[in-house]
Amino acid sequence: MNRIDRRFFALADEIKGLGEKELYYRIRKAFDEVPQAIQKSCMDFFNQFGFWGRLDRERGIYEEIEGKAHALFAHMDDFLWVYERLADYRSRATLSAILHNWYCYDFTATAQTKEPLFDDYFDLDLIRCSKREVMVDLGAFVGDTVLSYLDNYGADCYETIYCYEITPATFAVLERNLASYPGIVCRRKGVADRSGTLSLRSNPAGASANTLGEEGTATVELVTLDEDIPGPITLLKADIEGFEQKALLGAERHIREDHPKLLLSVYHNNEDLWKIPQMIHAMGPDYRFYLRHRGSPLYPTEVTLLAL
């Protein structure tokens, strides 16, 4: 057994030997030993975005740690399932680094596995594209991912690109930024597992973190990809603040029939990291999985699952 496997399986064995309460207290003790400046940085980050639960040591609020402890206690077998199906050791080292960070605030491993070479989503060793590409960008924001795609593969390396964005002001910038490129379709719609409407919920961290909910400001039309794009797709990117699972369910026909390349954010909660690979495997058992991250070593965000 190589050193990456040894380290991961040792962690898994240790966690599986603990109860949920013991896990919680071990994670909390590890957090207490982190330098105060880093503690504050982590607390500010968690509390600003609100995806993982609040963390406020002075007020005795440890929701974020409780959530991680529960995820590790209840789903270590699921993390093992994912680990054994990751197709390269960069991916396995990345998953190991993320879970070590959750469990004992190991910042060294997350720094070592942070992607230094390629842009988000477009690992050129893995993602190959052609002039026949039909790309779908969920959470297109201001067009940054599309512009990265064009830079990496060429401005003529696609047939059609569909961009979905829910925030009106951001959508206007998206349209302006991509107006000069042919074959790009911008849709101000949310994508989920059903059609309907929801409300835009603004996130204090910024428009890129806006989500959909029952209450909010502007009304947003909700669609499924299977309904909204009748023809085949070849590449699907999703960074939609925790709606990725719903979007996959609404694209099940495309996934089963078209087998698109899937580039999916899996860091907006403690479940996506194991649940989304299992969902994809159920729809297409021949998908191969890779994991990359480009976020802060203090807490590994910008974690992308590549299913190819």
C-alpha positions as CSV (number, residue, x, y, z in Angstrom):
1,M,0.0,0.0,0.0
2,N,1.5,3.4,-1.0
3,R,1.8,6.3,1.4
4,I,-1.3,8.2,0.1
5,D,-3.5,5.1,0.6
6,R,-1.9,4.4,4.0
7,R,-2.6,7.9,5.2
8,F,-6.2,7.9,4.0
9,F,-7.1,4.5,5.3
10,A,-5.5,5.2,8.7
11,L,-7.7,8.3,9.0
12,A,-10.8,6.3,8.0
13,D,-10.0,3.6,10.6
14,E,-9.5,6.2,13.3
15,I,-12.7,8.0,12.5
16,K,-14.7,4.8,12.3
17,G,-13.5,3.9,15.7
18,L,-15.1,7.0,17.3
19,G,-18.6,8.0,18.3
20,E,-20.1,11.2,16.9
21,K,-19.7,13.1,20.2
22,E,-16.0,12.1,20.5
23,L,-15.4,13.2,16.9
24,Y,-17.0,16.6,17.7
25,Y,-14.8,17.1,20.7
26,R,-11.7,16.1,18.9
27,I,-12.4,18.5,16.0
28,R,-13.2,21.3,18.5
29,K,-10.0,20.6,20.4
30,A,-8.0,20.8,17.2
31,F,-9.7,24.1,16.4
32,D,-8.8,25.5,19.8
33,E,-5.2,24.8,19.1
34,V,-5.1,26.7,15.8
35,P,-3.5,30.2,16.1
36,Q,-6.1,32.9,16.9
37,A,-5.6,34.8,13.7
38,I,-6.5,31.7,11.7
39,Q,-9.4,30.9,14.0
40,K,-10.8,34.4,13.3
41,S,-10.3,34.0,9.5
42,C,-12.2,30.6,9.6
43,M,-15.0,32.0,11.7
44,D,-15.4,35.1,9.5
45,F,-15.5,33.0,6.4
46,F,-18.0,30.4,7.7
47,N,-20.3,33.1,9.1
48,Q,-20.1,35.3,6.1
49,F,-21.2,32.7,3.6
50,G,-23.5,30.6,5.8
51,F,-23.3,27.4,3.8
52,W,-21.7,25.2,6.5
53,G,-23.2,26.5,9.8
54,R,-22.0,29.2,12.2
55,L,-18.8,29.2,14.2
56,D,-18.4,31.7,17.0
57,R,-16.1,30.6,19.8
58,E,-16.8,33.5,22.1
59,R,-20.6,32.8,21.9
60,G,-20.2,29.1,22.2
61,I,-21.6,28.5,18.7
62,Y,-20.0,25.4,16.9
63,E,-22.6,24.5,14.3
64,E,-19.9,24.2,11.6
65,I,-17.9,21.7,13.7
66,E,-21.1,19.8,14.6
67,G,-21.8,19.5,10.9
68,K,-18.4,18.2,10.0
69,A,-18.4,15.7,12.9
70,H,-21.8,14.3,11.8
71,A,-20.6,14.0,8.1
72,L,-17.5,12.1,9.1
73,F,-19.4,9.9,11.6
74,A,-22.3,9.1,9.4
75,H,-20.6,8.9,6.0
76,M,-17.1,7.6,6.3
77,D,-18.1,4.5,4.3
78,D,-19.4,6.8,1.6
79,F,-16.1,8.7,1.6
80,L,-14.3,5.4,1.3
81,W,-16.6,4.5,-1.7
82,V,-15.6,7.7,-3.4
83,Y,-11.9,7.3,-2.6
84,E,-11.7,3.8,-4.1
85,R,-13.3,5.1,-7.3
86,L,-11.1,8.2,-7.8
87,A,-9.1,7.6,-11.0
88,D,-5.7,9.1,-10.0
89,Y,-3.7,9.7,-6.9
90,R,-3.9,13.5,-7.2
91,S,-7.6,13.0,-6.6
92,R,-7.1,10.6,-3.8
93,A,-4.5,12.9,-2.1
94,T,-7.0,15.8,-2.5
95,L,-9.9,13.9,-0.8
96,S,-7.5,12.8,2.0
97,A,-6.3,16.4,2.4
98,I,-9.9,17.7,2.6
99,L,-10.9,15.2,5.3
100,H,-7.7,15.7,7.3
101,N,-8.6,19.4,7.2
102,W,-12.1,18.7,8.5
103,Y,-10.8,16.4,11.3
104,C,-7.7,18.0,12.6
105,Y,-7.2,21.4,10.7
106,D,-4.3,20.0,8.7
107,F,-3.4,23.0,6.4
108,T,-0.2,21.4,5.0
109,A,-2.0,18.7,3.0
110,T,-4.5,21.2,1.5
111,A,-1.7,23.5,0.6
112,Q,0.2,20.6,-1.1
113,T,-2.8,19.5,-3.1
114,K,-4.1,22.9,-4.3
115,E,-4.1,23.0,-8.1
116,P,-1.2,25.3,-9.1
117,L,-1.3,24.9,-12.9
118,F,-4.7,24.8,-14.5
119,D,-7.8,27.1,-14.3
120,D,-10.8,26.1,-12.4
121,Y,-12.6,23.2,-14.2
122,F,-10.2,23.0,-17.1
123,D,-7.5,20.5,-16.3
124,L,-5.9,20.1,-19.7
125,D,-4.6,16.6,-18.9
126,L,-8.2,15.5,-18.4
127,I,-10.6,17.8,-20.2
128,R,-10.4,17.6,-24.0
129,C,-12.8,19.6,-26.1
130,S,-13.7,19.9,-29.8
131,K,-15.4,22.3,-32.2
132,R,-18.6,20.2,-31.7
133,E,-18.8,21.1,-28.0
134,V,-22.2,22.0,-26.6
135,M,-21.4,23.4,-23.2
136,V,-23.8,24.3,-20.4
137,D,-22.6,26.7,-17.7
138,L,-24.8,26.7,-14.6
139,G,-23.9,29.6,-12.4
140,A,-22.3,31.5,-15.3
141,F,-21.9,34.7,-13.1
142,V,-20.2,37.3,-15.3
143,G,-19.0,34.9,-17.9
144,D,-15.7,34.1,-16.2
145,T,-15.9,30.4,-16.8
146,V,-16.8,30.7,-20.4
147,L,-13.9,33.2,-21.0
148,S,-11.6,30.7,-19.3
149,Y,-12.9,28.0,-21.6
150,L,-12.3,30.1,-24.7
151,D,-8.8,31.0,-23.4
152,N,-7.9,27.3,-22.8
153,Y,-9.4,25.7,-25.9
154,G,-9.8,28.5,-28.4
155,A,-12.6,30.9,-29.4
156,D,-13.7,28.5,-32.1
157,C,-13.8,25.3,-29.9
158,Y,-17.5,25.1,-29.4
159,E,-20.8,24.8,-31.3
160,T,-23.1,26.3,-28.7
161,I,-22.7,27.5,-25.1
162,Y,-25.7,27.9,-22.8
163,C,-25.2,30.2,-19.8
164,Y,-27.6,30.2,-16.8
165,E,-27.5,33.0,-14.2
166,I,-30.1,34.0,-11.6
167,T,-29.0,37.5,-10.5
168,P,-30.4,40.3,-12.7
169,A,-27.5,42.7,-12.4
170,T,-24.9,40.0,-12.8
171,F,-26.9,38.6,-15.8
172,A,-26.6,42.0,-17.5
173,V,-22.8,42.0,-17.1
174,L,-22.7,38.4,-18.4
175,E,-24.5,39.4,-21.6
176,R,-22.2,42.3,-22.2
177,N,-19.1,40.3,-21.6
178,L,-20.1,37.6,-24.1
179,A,-21.9,39.7,-26.6
180,S,-19.2,39.5,-29.2
181,Y,-19.1,35.7,-29.3
182,P,-21.5,33.8,-31.6
183,G,-23.5,30.8,-30.5
184,I,-23.7,31.8,-26.8
185,V,-27.2,31.7,-25.3
186,C,-27.7,33.5,-22.0
187,R,-30.8,32.5,-19.9
188,R,-31.8,34.2,-16.7
189,K,-33.2,31.1,-15.1
190,G,-32.5,28.8,-12.2
191,V,-31.8,25.1,-12.9
192,A,-33.1,22.4,-10.6
193,D,-35.0,19.1,-10.5
194,R,-38.4,20.6,-11.4
195,S,-39.8,23.6,-13.2
196,G,-41.5,26.5,-11.4
197,T,-40.4,29.7,-9.7
198,L,-38.3,30.6,-6.6
199,S,-37.0,33.8,-5.2
200,L,-33.5,35.2,-5.3
201,R,-31.8,35.2,-1.9
202,S,-29.0,37.7,-1.8
203,N,-25.8,36.6,0.1
204,P,-23.9,39.2,2.1
205,A,-20.7,37.7,0.8
206,G,-21.5,38.9,-2.7
207,A,-23.6,38.2,-5.8
208,S,-21.6,35.1,-6.7
209,A,-23.0,33.4,-3.6
210,N,-26.6,34.2,-4.2
211,T,-29.0,31.3,-3.9
212,L,-32.7,30.5,-4.5
213,G,-35.3,30.0,-1.9
214,E,-39.0,30.4,-1.0
215,E,-38.4,34.0,0.2
216,G,-36.2,36.7,-1.4
217,T,-36.3,39.6,-3.8
218,A,-36.7,39.0,-7.5
219,T,-38.6,36.0,-8.8
220,V,-36.6,33.5,-10.8
221,E,-38.0,31.0,-13.3
222,L,-36.9,27.5,-12.5
223,V,-36.3,24.9,-15.2
224,T,-34.8,21.4,-15.7
225,L,-32.0,21.0,-18.3
226,D,-33.8,18.0,-19.7
227,E,-36.8,20.3,-20.6
228,D,-34.9,23.5,-21.4
229,I,-32.3,22.0,-23.7
230,P,-33.9,19.3,-25.9
231,G,-30.8,18.5,-27.9
232,P,-27.6,16.7,-26.8
233,I,-25.0,18.4,-24.5
234,T,-21.4,17.4,-24.2
235,L,-20.1,19.4,-21.2
236,L,-21.9,20.5,-18.1
237,K,-20.3,22.8,-15.5
238,A,-22.2,23.7,-12.3
239,D,-21.3,26.0,-9.5
240,I,-24.7,26.9,-8.1
241,E,-24.3,27.3,-4.4
242,G,-25.7,23.9,-3.2
243,F,-28.2,23.4,-6.0
244,E,-25.9,21.0,-7.9
245,Q,-27.7,17.8,-6.8
246,K,-31.1,19.2,-7.9
247,A,-29.6,20.3,-11.3
248,L,-28.2,16.8,-11.8
249,L,-31.6,15.2,-11.1
250,G,-33.1,17.6,-13.7
251,A,-30.5,16.6,-16.2
252,E,-30.7,12.8,-15.8
253,R,-31.8,12.2,-19.4
254,H,-28.8,14.1,-20.7
255,I,-26.4,12.3,-18.4
256,R,-27.8,8.9,-19.3
257,E,-28.1,9.5,-23.1
258,D,-25.4,12.0,-23.9
259,H,-22.7,11.2,-21.3
260,P,-21.5,14.8,-21.1
261,K,-18.3,15.7,-19.3
262,L,-19.4,16.9,-15.8
263,L,-17.5,19.6,-14.0
264,L,-19.2,20.1,-10.6
265,S,-18.6,22.1,-7.5
266,V,-18.8,19.9,-4.4
267,Y,-18.0,22.1,-1.5
268,H,-21.1,24.1,-0.7
269,N,-22.1,21.7,2.1
270,N,-20.8,18.5,3.8
271,E,-22.8,16.1,1.6
272,D,-22.0,16.9,-2.0
273,L,-18.4,15.5,-1.8
274,W,-19.7,11.9,-1.4
275,K,-23.4,12.2,-2.6
276,I,-22.8,13.7,-6.0
277,P,-20.4,11.0,-7.2
278,Q,-22.9,8.3,-6.1
279,M,-25.7,10.1,-8.0
280,I,-23.6,10.2,-11.1
281,H,-22.6,6.6,-10.8
282,A,-26.3,5.6,-10.6
283,M,-27.0,7.4,-13.8
284,G,-23.8,6.4,-15.7
285,P,-21.7,3.6,-14.1
286,D,-18.9,4.1,-16.6
287,Y,-18.0,7.6,-15.4
288,R,-14.5,8.1,-14.1
289,F,-14.0,10.5,-11.2
290,Y,-11.3,13.1,-10.5
291,L,-11.1,15.7,-7.7
292,R,-9.3,19.0,-7.8
293,H,-9.3,22.1,-5.5
294,R,-8.1,25.7,-5.8
295,G,-9.4,27.2,-2.6
296,S,-7.7,28.4,0.6
297,P,-5.6,25.8,2.5
298,L,-7.3,27.0,5.6
299,Y,-10.6,25.5,4.4
300,P,-10.6,23.8,1.0
301,T,-13.2,25.5,-1.2
302,E,-13.4,25.6,-4.9
303,V,-13.4,21.8,-4.9
304,T,-14.4,20.4,-8.3
305,L,-15.5,16.9,-9.2
306,L,-14.6,16.0,-12.7
307,A,-16.8,13.1,-14.0
308,L,-15.6,11.9,-17.4
